[in-house]
Amino acid sequence: MAFRLTVMSRLEQFEVLQLVGDKWELVAAFPQMELATEVARNRSANVRIVRATYEDGTKIAEDIILDLGATRGVA
């Protein structure tokens, strides 16, 4: 009887997405949320930070952490 051991690689990262037209496009990805937050706060357009989980290179989950709209900074 042969046993096969399968090792799955799992990665979690924080992605900065920017709304371009009607699509969210990836701007950058970081291992720490603090870095992603700094990049997001320095952008002027609609921006999201999502926690993305990948397993063997395939995205299996995505949670919106922060959603910054276009109206920020307007008095």
N, C-alpha and C positions, 0 to 999 in steps of 0.2 A: 504494500500500500504506500503510495507516494503522497506527500503533503506539499502543497504549494503555498508559500507565504507571499502575500501581496501587501506591499507597503504603499500607502497613499500619502502623497505630499499635500499638506494643507497650508494655505497662506491667507493671512488676514492683513488688509491694508486699508488706508484711508485715502479715498480718491476725491479730487476736486473736479467738479463738473461745471461747465459754463453753458448757459442757454444761448445757442446760435440759431437764429430763426425759430424753428419749432422743434429743434433737436438738442439734447444734452450731449456735449462733447467733453471728452476727458482732457483736462488741462495738465494734471500731475497726480502722482500717487506717492504716498509716504507711509513708512511703518508706524509713525507716531501722529496722533491727532493734532498735537500742538503745531507741528510743521504745516499740516494741511490747513489749519485754521488761519495761520499767518498769511499763507498764500491767498486763501479765499478772501480775507478781509482787505487785501491790497488790490482786488479787482473791482471794476466799476459796474460790471454787468450782473445779471442774475446768476448766482453761484450756489452750488450745493456741495456739501461734504457727505459722502456716503462711506459706510464701512462695508467693504466688499470681501467676501470669503470665496477663495478659489480652492478647488480640489483637483489635483492633477492637471492644472492649467485651465480648468473650466470654472466659470463663475457659477457658484451654487446658491449664493445668497447676497442680498444687498439691502442695507438698512440706511435710510436717510437720517443723518445725525444733525445737520444744520442746513437751513434753507435761507439764503440771504437774497432779498428781492431787489429790484431796480430802484425802489423808492427810498432806499437808505441814503442818508446824507442830504435829503431834500427837506428844507425847513418850511 
